[in-house]
Amino acid sequence: MRWVCDASLHLTDRQVRQQDGGALHGGLPAVSDRAHGPTDLTMGDVALTDDDARFRRDVAAWLADHVVGEYAELKGRGGPGDEDVGFDVRVAWEHELGKAGFIGLGWPVEAGGRGASLDQQIIWAEEYARAEAPARVNHMGENLLAPTLIAYGTPEQQERFLPGILRGDERWCQGYSEPNAGSDLANVATRAHRDGDEWIVNGQKVWTSLAHVSHWCFVVARTDPQSSRHQGLSFLLVPMDQPGVEVRPIVQITGGGEFNEVFFDDARTEASLVVGDVDDGWRIAMGLLGFERGVSTLAQQVGFERELEHLVDLARARGRGDDPAVRARLVDAWIGLRLMKWNAMRSMAAKGVPGPEASISKLFWGSWHRDLGALMIDVLGAHGLIGESLPYELTLEQKLFLFSRSDTIYGGSNEIQRNVLGERVLGLPR
Ligand SMILES: Cc1cc2nc3c(=O)[nH]c(=O)nc-3n(C[C@H](O)[C@H](O)[C@H](O)COP(=O)(O)OP(=O)(O)OC[C@H]3O[C@@H](n4cnc5c(N)ncnc54)[C@H](O)[C@@H]3O)c2cc1C
């Protein structure tokens, strides 16, 4: 794939016509007007190599053959605010992906992945969104824990845990936040001590996404009782299915229960299941956050593209497409999405563990998606937040709006991203 940097080429033919005045004043384009060539779903500005074009044809064909039956019934489902929907079917779907080698696409071949190029990962994400395949269930295993193990784990840890993720068998959750340690993560009070060849873990985590359906949790715990703040923490891998772990679901404003409280009461894990050195967990935890904030978001962005397309359709259907204020916000969203993607690609092209610059992506996409949710409701108008009939059920648009309020909080709030950028990237005083 060749990236084309001439700004005029970033526009499809239709957009150029619009720029020329053709459709500019004629309302928003119909979906059928949109260019849908093999390369232009979201990346109208790239030229494919033969290998990439073949890869795109192959994955599109695979998805067309496999997103059928119960999987087709879940088309477009399971996204933000809709996570509980069809979970068992989505787990079965994850196994299908695993069997076909579509999990860990970008991981190195030595780690069991496909070593796919960045371009091919983008193509996969685009085709996946085009096929409206069901939402994935193990983002934290595949995109957060796995790259962390590849960067910092021992060969034994990699051999033990990566295959389960690649097969779609083992799901992971993130045990960072606590009642008194969110933004201030260094205030972690969960503690762990050695007992023979095991760690014993005690404490409470909160807002733990998907803990109720996870097999393992990566837990930041204090292993040096004399330590404070960033020192003396370790990054432990803890099995969820044991008497010492209790998961209590928290009902969210969307009506679903995506996150949980997790209580560790003499929970146990093997002594060898500490990633990095004992008492050096802060470094590992921050490395993982770099993956979370920066480079793991490409597939998510293709989902954003779909949501934006849906929003444009809604605006047309509701007669809002001629409202200059709505049009301006839609155009801003379109521009923002492109900026976000180019920045993600720039970050992904860099090798290794992302640095504090990853906060640029998180700040940008969190705010962008929150604003998209608000625009969705504004386009829907007065009925936006009211159910059509009883029993009251939220529409997907309403769920998206409500869930997107959390985009500027999880993974580190906007204020914290700004602090990171100010202090660690720009070198401003604390
Ligand atoms: C949907 C969702 C899913 C989540 N999933 C997980 C998960 O799977 N695992 C996990 O560990 N956590 C998870 N979290 C928790 C998330 O990481 C925390 O909510 C987040 O870090 C903020 O912490 P807090 O909620 O304790 O808020 P606080 O830290 O109490 O912050 C409250 C407010 O004060 C501001 N603030 C705090 N400190 C500063 C400062 N120094 N400067 C400026 N402003 C500041 C914050 O920006 C925020 O606006 C999830 C959260 C949500 C909403």
The ligand as a Tripos MOL2 file, in Angstrom:
@<TRIPOS>MOLECULE
LIG
   53    58     1     0     0
SMALL
NO_CHARGES

@<TRIPOS>ATOM
      1 C1        -16.7620    2.4470   30.9160 C.3       1 LIG1
      2 C2        -15.5610    2.3390   31.7960 C.ar      1 LIG1
      3 C3        -14.7930    1.1940   31.7600 C.ar      1 LIG1
      4 C4        -13.6890    1.0720   32.6080 C.ar      1 LIG1
      5 N1        -12.9710   -0.0930   32.5840 N.ar      1 LIG1
      6 C5        -11.9300   -0.2400   33.4280 C.ar      1 LIG1
      7 C6        -11.2160   -1.4730   33.4890 C.ar      1 LIG1
      8 O1        -11.5190   -2.4130   32.7510 O.2       1 LIG1
      9 N2        -10.1930   -1.5950   34.3740 N.ar      1 LIG1
     10 C7         -9.8170   -0.5650   35.1860 C.ar      1 LIG1
     11 O2         -8.8670   -0.7440   35.9260 O.2       1 LIG1
     12 N3        -10.4820    0.6170   35.1760 N.ar      1 LIG1
     13 C8        -11.5380    0.7920   34.3180 C.ar      1 LIG1
     14 N4        -12.2270    1.9820   34.2970 N.ar      1 LIG1
     15 C9        -11.8710    3.0060   35.2770 C.3       1 LIG1
     16 C10       -11.2000    4.2250   34.6890 C.3       1 LIG1
     17 O3         -9.8690    3.9300   34.3330 O.3       1 LIG1
     18 C11       -11.2890    5.3440   35.7470 C.3       1 LIG1
     19 O4        -12.6570    5.6750   35.8520 O.3       1 LIG1
     20 C12       -10.4840    6.5640   35.3750 C.3       1 LIG1
     21 O5         -9.1060    6.2950   35.4360 O.3       1 LIG1
     22 C13       -10.7990    7.7610   36.2980 C.3       1 LIG1
     23 O6        -10.6710    7.3840   37.6310 O.3       1 LIG1
     24 P1        -11.8500    7.6380   38.6870 P.3       1 LIG1
     25 O7        -13.1130    7.1160   38.1020 O.co2     1 LIG1
     26 O8        -11.3950    7.0910   39.9850 O.co2     1 LIG1
     27 O9        -12.0190    9.2090   38.7580 O.3       1 LIG1
     28 P2        -11.1020   10.2140   39.6130 P.3       1 LIG1
     29 O10        -9.6810    9.8180   39.4730 O.co2     1 LIG1
     30 O11       -11.6640   10.3120   40.9870 O.co2     1 LIG1
     31 O12       -11.3180   11.5640   38.8390 O.3       1 LIG1
     32 C14       -12.4910   12.3750   39.0160 C.3       1 LIG1
     33 C15       -12.3230   13.6390   38.1780 C.3       1 LIG1
     34 O13       -11.1840   14.3970   38.6540 O.3       1 LIG1
     35 C16       -10.2760   14.6380   37.5820 C.3       1 LIG1
     36 N5         -8.9140   14.5760   38.0750 N.ar      1 LIG1
     37 C17        -8.3910   13.6240   38.8900 C.ar      1 LIG1
     38 N6         -7.0880   13.8570   39.1200 N.ar      1 LIG1
     39 C18        -6.7610   14.9720   38.4170 C.ar      1 LIG1
     40 C19        -5.5330   15.7150   38.2430 C.ar      1 LIG1
     41 N7         -4.4080   15.3310   38.8210 N.pl3     1 LIG1
     42 N8         -5.5800   16.8020   37.4140 N.ar      1 LIG1
     43 C20        -6.7330   17.1810   36.8060 C.ar      1 LIG1
     44 N9         -7.9190   16.5270   36.9630 N.ar      1 LIG1
     45 C21        -7.9340   15.4300   37.7380 C.ar      1 LIG1
     46 C22       -10.5440   13.5210   36.5800 C.3       1 LIG1
     47 O14       -10.1700   13.8840   35.2630 O.3       1 LIG1
     48 C23       -12.0470   13.3410   36.6940 C.3       1 LIG1
     49 O15       -12.7150   14.3100   35.9220 O.3       1 LIG1
     50 C24       -13.3330    2.1400   33.4730 C.ar      1 LIG1
     51 C25       -14.0960    3.3000   33.4910 C.ar      1 LIG1
     52 C26       -15.2030    3.4040   32.6730 C.ar      1 LIG1
     53 C27       -16.0110    4.6610   32.7110 C.3       1 LIG1
@<TRIPOS>BOND
     1     1     2 1
     2     2     3 ar
     3     2    52 ar
     4     3     4 ar
     5     4     5 ar
     6     4    50 ar
     7     5     6 ar
     8     6     7 ar
     9     6    13 1
    10     7     8 2
    11     7     9 ar
    12     9    10 ar
    13    10    11 2
    14    10    12 ar
    15    12    13 ar
    16    13    14 ar
    17    14    15 1
    18    14    50 ar
    19    15    16 1
    20    16    17 1
    21    16    18 1
    22    18    19 1
    23    18    20 1
    24    20    21 1
    25    20    22 1
    26    22    23 1
    27    23    24 1
    28    24    25 2
    29    24    26 1
    30    24    27 1
    31    27    28 1
    32    28    29 2
    33    28    30 1
    34    28    31 1
    35    31    32 1
    36    32    33 1
    37    33    34 1
    38    33    48 1
    39    34    35 1
    40    35    36 1
    41    35    46 1
    42    36    37 ar
    43    36    45 ar
    44    37    38 ar
    45    38    39 ar
    46    39    40 ar
    47    39    45 ar
    48    40    41 1
    49    40    42 ar
    50    42    43 ar
    51    43    44 ar
    52    44    45 ar
    53    46    47 1
    54    46    48 1
    55    48    49 1
    56    50    51 ar
    57    51    52 ar
    58    52    53 1
@<TRIPOS>SUBSTRUCTURE
     1 LIG1         1 GROUP 0 **** ****
